Amino acid sequence: MMPSALGQGLRTARHEVSTVCADASASPCLGTLWAWFQTSSTSGASPIKLSWLPSTSPRGELRVDIPPGLPTHRPPPPPPGPRVPAMPIATAALGNPTLNMFRNSNVLSDLTSLFSVEGLVAVVTGGGTGIGLMIAKALEHNGAIVYIVSRRLDVLEAAASEHNRRGNLIPLQGDVTDRESMQAVAETIRERHGYINLLVNNAGLAKNFLPKLPGPGEVDIKKYQEMLWNAGTPQDFSDAFDVNVSAVWYNAVCFLDLLDAGNKRGNTPGVSSQILTVASGGAFRKDDKVFSVSYTLSKSAATHLGKMLAHFLKDWQIRSNVIAPGIFPSEMVDGLISEEYVRASVPLHRAGTIDDMGGLVLFLSSRAGAYLNGTVQLIDGGRLLLYPSSY
C-alpha cells in the first residue's frame, strides 16, 4: 500500500479492520506507519500491533492491527531542523550531482550525433599524403575544420586542391622538428580560431632499412655483423627519433593552450580535447623481419609517449590516445612491398583503406569515442598475429 493510500485508509477505515502493507520493507510505507504510530502512542491511545505475515515476497508482509478508538488523524509536520529522511539514499540522489549524472547514462544518441565531428578544429601533421591525408579527409568531409601541416607546401596545396569537400582542408607549412616553425603554425591558428579540439601527431620517418637477413647457418657472425652495421647510420637513427618521438612531444606541448581553450569553448559537447599519436603496429614486434630497427624502436617510444601524455594532461581533461596502423598505402611503403606480400602477411589478405582509418578516427574524435583516454588502437587486419610481439 502506498503512503497516500495508507493515510487515506487511516482517516476513513473502520478501526475494527486490519490493514496490510505489502512489501513493508519499502521505506515510505514504514516511515509513514512509524510516524503515525509514535504520534498515536503519545496521545494515550491503545498501542498498535505490528506483525509479519508469510508472503510470496521474500521480504514478507507487515500486518498492522488498529484497535478501536485509535485516533485517525495524520501526524503534524515535523518541527524545523535536520531530520533523517525515510529514504536517505533516494532522497540524497535528488540533489546529488554525482548520482544525478547517471540519470541519462542509458539514453543513446542518434547515429548522426554520436559520430559527428561537425565544427571540430583539428591539426594533422604529415597531412598531405598517406595516412595523414586519410585522416584529414575523413575529418574534413564530415564537417571538421582541418589544418594539414608539412614541410612541403606544394604537396599540401595539391592535397587541399584535390581533396577539399567543404573548403575546410587548409594547408599550413611547418617543420615538426623545428619548434619555432611549429610555434608559428600554432600562432596562425590561434589568431584564426583561438582554439583547437584535436591534434593528430602523424608525421613519421623511416630510415635504416634492413636487408633480407640470412637464416641460421647461412653466414658466419662476421658477415651478419657487417650487414647490421651497414644498415644505415647513427644520423639516420637520430633523424627517425627526431620525427617520430621528439616532435610528438614538442608538438603536443606547443598546442596545449589551444587544446585547453577547446575544452573551455565547449564547441563539441561531451567530447574533450584530444591528442592522437599515429605510431605503428610494428612498435610491438620483436622479430628480425622488421623493415627498420630505428623505425620500430622510435614508434615503440611514440606509443609509450602517447600513454604518458594521458597522465601528464589528465588534470586538464585533455585526452591522449594512440593509433597503431599496419600496412596502409603511403609514400613510406611505396616500392617496399607488393600485393603478394600483403596477401601473405595480413590475415585479411589486404592493406588498410581510407574507410578503415577514417572510421577509427571518426570514432575516436566524436562522442562515440569520448570516453577513451590512454589507449592504443591497433588497426592492422590481424598482421601482428603472425609475428612475435609484445601487444
Secondary structure, 3 states (H helix, E strand, C coil): CCHHHHHHHHHHCCCCCCEEEECCCCHHHHHHHHHHHHHHHHCCCCCCEEEEECCCCCCCEEEEECCCCCCCCCCCCCCCCCCCCCCHHHHHHHCCHHHHCCCCCCCCCCHHHHCCCCCCEEEEECCCCHHHHHHHHHHHCCCCEEEEEECCHHHHHHHHHHHCCCCCEEEEECCCCCHHHHHHHHHHHHHHCCCCCEEEECCCCCCCECCCCCCCCCCCHHHHHHHHHCCCCHHHHHHHHHHHHHHHHHHHHHCHHHHHHHHHHCCCCCCCCEEEEECCHHHHECCCCCCEHHHHHHHHHHHHHHHHHHHHCHHHCCEEEEEEECCCCCCCCCCCCCHHHHHHHCCCCCCCCHHHHHHHHHHHHCHHHCCCCCCEEEECCCHHHHCCECC
